[in-house]
Amino acid sequence: MVVLIGLPLILPYVLLSGKRRRSLLYKLGLKSMPGLIENQDRDSQPRIWIHALSVGEVISSIPLVKALNDRQPGDIIYSASTLTGYDTACKRLQDQVTAVIFSPYDLRYAVNRTLDRMSPSLALIVETDVWPNMIDSLQQRRIPVLLVNARLSDRSLRGYRRLKHFAAALFPRFTKICTQTHEDAGRFMQLGVSEDQLVITGNLKFDQTYDPVSNEEKVQLRKRLGIAPDAKIVVAGSTHEGEESVLAEAFKRVRMSHPTLVLIDAPRNPYRSAAIADLFDAAGLKPCLLSDIDASGPDRSADVVIIDTIGLLVKLYALCDIAIVGGSLLDIRGIGGHNPLEPAAYAKPIIFGKNMRNFRQIAGMLETAGGALTVEGSDQLASALRSLLENTRRSHEIGEQAHKVFNANKGAVAKTIDLALEHLKRVPNHYRMSMR
């Protein structure tokens, strides 16, 4: 009902946006997605629907999709709500799923048209993107629906409490809610979810696999970045507006005692790269964009390399000596840090700010184990960088502790799949029946 009331208000905005126009008919259920096989005979193999909100949720679910393919024959239909999530799923999962589709708007007609076309036997919703008509329609069709890798922050809990009748009608409809932590489970119980509905499976992000980067690849990457072979490298990953000022101030101080140090800044939004270059230049540093570096050889005059493309960050973490996690250095509304497990997977010493709300559990585990340093402001950031650069043994030990945390907490994928397949076995072979 809320979406139906708001549709006339958002429709002009959608129509004026070329990107959003691209998905409109699919989201309204008026057009079937390419690659989606409709009205398939469901008596032989089940069809599993996995739904995620955007890029972060898509990436965290990749190990789940791969493991499902290994253990359960059948179709996997994958949907995402945002355009960036959809494009990421197409790129990263195209060889793992039967089809990638846009999720429908939460209108009864659009949801039911999409369910009619998919005819799923089981639905898995990743983390947070839950909608009342979607859950209600799945329940009416007697399709088990699991909320997986579920998390509920204090802020979200407060929001749902203000809508307590909405929350009480929504979350108890899930067949199971698989939470990342005991704390998350406790917050769901405060919203009326029964203890029997909850299973603590852990965080899927620990099960992410990262391809090794060979020494030869690192040599070539240094050349591509224009960085001398003996230069120390600090990578600041997924930075947001305002954080580059903190980085510039801290980095300028550190370079006074470490003049060959190079900072690589990989902004979350690469379209900001030119403005970021201007900021570092105004701070008295020598920035360059990756796209401007002459591939014929290193540009050793650059102090800061700004990554104005996407898809390179994980390899940069493998290359660096110290990793700084962006989205955490300032209290930016709606951000709350980015994934610190990416540098942990490569045994890098990690620095992040105090604003790691979205990764509170992981950040706490890393810090407690001695695998990360928390800083506040440019002074503390500069001090942490100097300490790690001047004490290589300590830097190595911090990186090793981060790697141990990453490896020691795997297993969420296996627990989630065990539970999903247990419920899949209970679904009768009436996949083609309309249960609306």
C-alpha positions in Angstrom: 0.0 0.0 0.0 2.8 2.4 0.9 4.5 1.8 -2.5 1.2 2.2 -4.3 0.5 5.5 -2.7 4.0 6.8 -3.4 4.2 5.5 -7.0 2.6 8.7 -8.6 5.2 10.8 -6.7 8.3 8.7 -7.8 7.1 7.8 -11.3 8.1 11.2 -12.9 11.5 10.9 -11.3 11.9 7.4 -12.7 10.8 8.4 -16.1 13.2 11.3 -16.2 16.2 9.1 -15.3 17.5 7.2 -18.3 19.0 4.5 -16.0 15.8 3.9 -14.1 13.7 3.9 -17.2 15.7 0.9 -18.3 14.3 -1.2 -15.4 10.8 0.3 -15.1 8.7 -2.2 -17.1 10.5 -5.1 -15.5 10.0 -3.8 -12.0 6.3 -3.2 -12.7 6.0 -6.8 -13.9 5.0 -5.8 -17.4 8.0 -7.3 -19.1 9.8 -10.6 -18.6 13.5 -10.5 -18.1 15.7 -12.1 -20.8 17.0 -15.5 -19.9 14.1 -16.2 -17.5 12.5 -19.5 -18.5 8.9 -19.3 -17.7 6.4 -22.2 -17.0 9.2 -24.7 -16.8 8.3 -28.2 -15.7 9.2 -28.1 -12.0 8.6 -31.8 -11.2 12.3 -32.7 -11.8 14.4 -29.9 -10.4 13.7 -27.1 -7.9 14.2 -23.4 -8.6 15.7 -21.2 -6.0 15.3 -17.4 -6.0 18.0 -15.3 -4.3 17.4 -11.6 -3.9 19.8 -8.9 -2.8 19.6 -5.1 -2.5 22.7 -3.7 -4.1 26.4 -4.2 -4.8 27.5 -5.1 -1.2 24.9 -7.7 -0.8 25.5 -9.2 -4.2 29.2 -9.6 -3.5 28.6 -11.1 0.0 26.3 -13.7 -1.5 28.7 -14.9 -4.3 30.1 -17.8 -2.1 26.5 -18.8 -1.3 25.5 -19.0 -4.9 28.6 -21.0 -5.9 28.1 -23.5 -3.0 24.4 -23.9 -3.9 25.4 -24.9 -7.4 27.8 -27.5 -6.0 25.2 -29.1 -3.7 21.8 -28.6 -5.3 21.0 -29.3 -9.0 18.4 -26.9 -10.4 17.9 -23.3 -11.4 19.0 -20.2 -9.5 17.2 -17.0 -10.3 19.0 -14.0 -8.9 17.4 -10.5 -8.5 18.7 -7.2 -7.3 16.9 -3.9 -6.5 19.4 -1.4 -7.7 20.9 -0.9 -11.1 24.4 -1.2 -9.8 23.4 -4.4 -7.9 21.9 -5.8 -11.1 25.0 -4.9 -13.2 27.3 -6.4 -10.6 25.2 -9.6 -10.5 25.3 -9.9 -14.3 29.1 -9.5 -14.3 29.9 -11.7 -11.3 27.3 -14.4 -11.4 26.3 -14.8 -15.1 27.9 -18.3 -15.2 26.5 -19.3 -11.9 22.8 -18.6 -12.3 20.0 -19.3 -14.8 19.0 -15.6 -15.0 19.6 -12.3 -13.4 16.5 -10.1 -13.1 15.4 -6.8 -11.6 13.3 -7.3 -8.4 9.7 -6.1 -8.8 8.3 -3.0 -7.1 6.5 -4.1 -4.0 3.1 -3.8 -5.7 0.9 -6.9 -5.4 0.4 -7.2 -9.2 4.1 -6.8 -10.0 5.2 -9.2 -7.3 2.7 -11.9 -8.3 3.6 -11.5 -12.0 7.3 -12.0 -11.2 6.5 -15.0 -9.0 4.3 -16.5 -11.7 7.2 -16.3 -14.1 9.8 -17.6 -11.7 7.8 -20.3 -10.0 10.3 -20.6 -7.2 10.5 -23.5 -4.8 12.5 -21.5 -2.2 13.4 -17.9 -1.6 16.5 -16.5 0.0 16.7 -12.8 0.8 20.1 -11.4 1.6 20.6 -9.1 4.6 18.1 -6.3 4.6 15.9 -5.8 1.5 12.5 -7.0 2.9 9.1 -5.9 1.5 5.6 -6.7 2.9 3.9 -7.7 -0.4 6.9 -9.8 -1.4 6.9 -11.8 1.8 3.1 -12.0 2.0 2.9 -13.4 -1.6 5.6 -16.0 -0.9 3.8 -17.1 2.3 0.4 -17.4 0.5 2.1 -19.6 -2.1 3.6 -21.7 0.7 7.1 -21.0 -0.6 9.7 -21.1 2.3 11.4 -17.8 2.6 14.7 -17.3 4.5 16.3 -14.0 5.4 20.0 -14.9 5.2 23.1 -13.0 6.5 20.6 -10.9 8.4 21.7 -8.0 10.5 19.8 -5.3 12.4 21.7 -2.3 13.6 20.6 -0.2 16.7 19.5 2.5 14.3 17.4 0.1 12.2 15.9 -1.3 15.4 14.8 2.1 16.5 13.2 2.7 13.1 11.3 -0.5 13.1 10.1 0.1 16.7 8.5 3.4 15.5 6.7 1.2 12.9 6.1 -1.7 15.4 2.8 -2.9 13.8 4.5 -3.0 10.4 7.5 -4.9 11.8 5.3 -7.3 13.8 3.4 -8.2 10.6 6.6 -8.5 8.5 9.4 -10.4 10.2 7.3 -13.3 11.8 6.3 -14.3 8.2 9.8 -15.5 7.4 10.3 -19.2 7.6 13.7 -18.6 9.2 15.9 -15.6 9.9 19.6 -16.5 9.7 21.5 -13.8 11.7 25.1 -12.8 11.6 25.5 -12.5 15.4 23.8 -13.2 18.7 23.2 -9.4 19.0 21.3 -9.3 15.7 19.2 -12.2 16.9 18.3 -10.4 20.1 17.3 -7.3 18.2 15.0 -9.3 15.9 13.4 -10.8 19.0 12.6 -7.3 20.2 10.5 -6.9 17.1 8.4 -10.0 17.9 10.4 -12.7 16.1 10.2 -16.0 18.0 13.4 -17.7 19.1 12.4 -20.7 17.1 12.5 -18.6 13.9 16.1 -17.5 14.5 19.3 -19.3 13.6 22.8 -17.8 14.2 24.8 -18.8 11.1 27.5 -16.1 11.1 28.6 -13.7 8.4 28.8 -14.7 4.7 31.5 -12.2 4.2 34.1 -14.4 5.9 33.4 -17.1 3.2 34.4 -14.7 0.4 37.3 -16.0 -1.6 40.0 -13.7 -3.0 42.2 -14.8 -5.8 46.0 -14.8 -5.0 48.0 -12.1 -6.7 51.4 -13.3 -7.8 54.7 -11.4 -7.5 54.7 -10.9 -11.2 51.2 -9.4 -11.1 52.4 -7.1 -8.4 55.3 -6.0 -10.5 53.1 -5.3 -13.4 50.6 -3.5 -11.3 53.3 -1.2 -9.9 54.3 -0.3 -13.4 50.7 0.4 -14.4 50.4 2.7 -11.4 53.7 4.4 -12.0 55.1 3.4 -8.6 58.8 2.7 -8.1 59.7 -0.9 -7.1 61.1 0.1 -3.7 58.4 2.6 -2.7 56.1 1.8 0.3 52.4 1.9 -0.6 49.4 3.0 1.5 46.0 2.2 0.0 42.8 4.1 1.1 39.9 2.1 -0.2 36.3 3.3 -0.9 36.8 6.8 0.4 34.0 9.3 0.5 33.7 13.0 0.2 35.5 14.8 3.1 37.8 11.8 3.9 40.3 12.8 1.3 41.0 16.0 3.3 41.8 13.9 6.4 44.1 11.7 4.3 45.9 14.6 2.6 46.7 16.2 6.0 47.9 13.0 7.5 49.8 11.8 4.5 51.6 15.2 4.0 52.9 14.9 7.6 54.1 11.3 7.2 55.9 12.0 3.9 58.2 14.5 5.7 60.0 11.4 7.3 59.1 8.9 4.5 59.6 10.9 1.3 59.2 7.9 -1.1 55.8 6.8 0.4 53.0 6.6 -2.1 49.3 7.0 -1.4 46.7 5.2 -3.6 43.2 6.6 -3.1 40.4 4.5 -4.5 37.3 6.6 -4.1 33.9 4.8 -3.7 32.7 7.0 -6.6 35.4 7.2 -9.3 33.5 10.1 -10.9 34.9 12.3 -8.1 38.5 11.6 -9.1 39.2 14.9 -10.8 37.9 16.9 -7.8 40.0 14.7 -5.4 43.1 15.4 -7.5 42.5 19.1 -7.1 42.2 18.7 -3.4 45.5 16.8 -3.0 47.1 19.4 -5.3 45.8 22.2 -3.1 47.3 20.4 -0.1 50.8 20.7 -1.7 51.0 17.1 -2.9 51.5 15.8 -6.4 48.5 13.7 -7.5 47.8 11.9 -10.7 44.9 9.9 -12.1 45.5 6.3 -13.0 44.1 7.0 -16.5 46.7 9.7 -17.0 49.7 7.6 -16.2 52.0 6.8 -19.1 52.0 3.0 -19.4 55.6 3.2 -20.8 57.1 3.7 -17.4 56.6 4.9 -13.8 55.9 8.5 -13.0 58.0 8.8 -9.8 57.0 12.4 -9.4 53.5 11.5 -8.2 52.9 11.3 -4.4 49.2 10.2 -4.8 47.7 8.0 -7.4 43.9 8.3 -7.7 42.0 5.3 -9.1 39.4 6.6 -11.6 38.1 3.2 -12.5 36.4 0.3 -10.8 37.3 -3.3 -10.1 40.9 -2.8 -9.0 40.6 -2.3 -5.2 41.1 -5.9 -4.1 44.3 -6.2 -6.1 45.5 -2.9 -4.6 45.0 -4.3 -1.2 47.2 -7.3 -2.2 49.9 -4.9 -3.3 49.9 -2.4 -0.5 51.9 -2.2 2.8 49.1 -0.6 4.8 45.4 -0.5 4.2 43.0 2.2 5.2 39.3 1.4 5.1 37.2 4.3 3.8 33.7 5.3 4.9 34.9 5.2 8.5 37.2 8.3 8.9 34.2 10.7 9.2 30.7 10.2 10.5 29.0 10.1 7.1 25.2 9.6 7.2 24.2 6.2 5.8 27.8 4.9 5.3 29.3 3.4 8.5 32.5 1.9 7.0 33.3 -0.6 4.2 34.5 -4.2 4.3 37.8 -4.6 6.2 38.0 -8.3 5.3 39.3 -7.5 1.9 42.7 -6.4 3.2 42.6 -9.0 6.0 42.4 -11.7 3.3 45.8 -10.6 2.1 47.3 -10.3 5.7 47.6 -6.5 5.5 47.7 -4.2 8.6 44.4 -2.4 8.7 43.5 1.1 9.8 39.9 2.4 10.1 38.1 5.2 11.7 35.6 5.0 14.6 32.6 4.9 12.2 32.4 1.2 11.3 28.7 0.8 12.1 28.0 -1.4 9.2 30.8 -3.7 10.1 30.8 -3.4 13.8 31.2 -7.1 14.6 34.0 -7.6 12.1 35.8 -4.4 13.1 35.5 -5.4 16.8 36.9 -8.9 16.1 39.8 -7.5 14.2 40.7 -4.9 16.8 40.4 -7.3 19.7 42.7 -9.8 17.9 45.2 -7.1 17.2 44.6 -7.1 13.5 43.5 -3.5 13.1 44.0 0.0 14.5 41.2 2.5 15.1 42.0 6.2 14.6 40.2 9.5 15.0 41.2 12.5 12.9 44.3 13.2 10.9 46.7 13.4 13.9 46.0 9.8 15.0 46.0 8.6 11.4 49.5 10.1 10.8 50.7 8.6 14.1 49.4 5.1 13.1 51.0 5.3 9.7 54.4 6.3 11.1 54.2 3.5 13.7 53.5 0.9 11.1 56.1 2.2 8.6 58.9 2.4 11.2 58.1 -0.9 12.9 57.9 -3.5 10.1 57.7 -6.4 12.5 54.7 -5.0 14.3 53.1 -4.2 10.9 53.6 -7.8 9.8 52.1 -9.1 13.1 49.0 -7.0 12.8 48.5 -8.2 9.2 48.9 -11.8 10.3 46.4 -11.4 13.1 43.9 -9.9 10.6 44.4 -12.9 8.3 43.8 -15.3 11.2 40.5 -13.6 12.0 39.4 -13.9 8.4 40.2 -17.6 8.2 38.9 -18.5 11.7 35.3 -17.3 11.1 34.4 -19.1 7.9 31.4 -21.5 7.8 28.4 -19.3 7.4 27.8 -20.5 3.9 27.7 -24.1 4.8 25.3 -23.5 7.8 23.0 -21.4 5.6 22.9 -23.9 2.8 22.2 -26.8 5.2 19.2 -24.9 6.5 18.0 -23.9 3.1 18.1 -27.4 1.7 16.4 -28.8 4.8 13.4 -26.5 4.0 13.6 -27.2 0.3 13.1 -30.9 0.9 9.8 -30.1 2.6 8.4 -28.4 -0.4 5.9 -30.6 -2.3 6.4 -31.2 -6.0 3.7 -28.8 -7.1 6.0 -26.1 -8.5 3.6 -25.2 -11.3 0.5 -24.7 -9.1 -0.7 -21.2 -8.5 -1.1 -20.8 -4.7 -2.2 -17.2 -4.6 
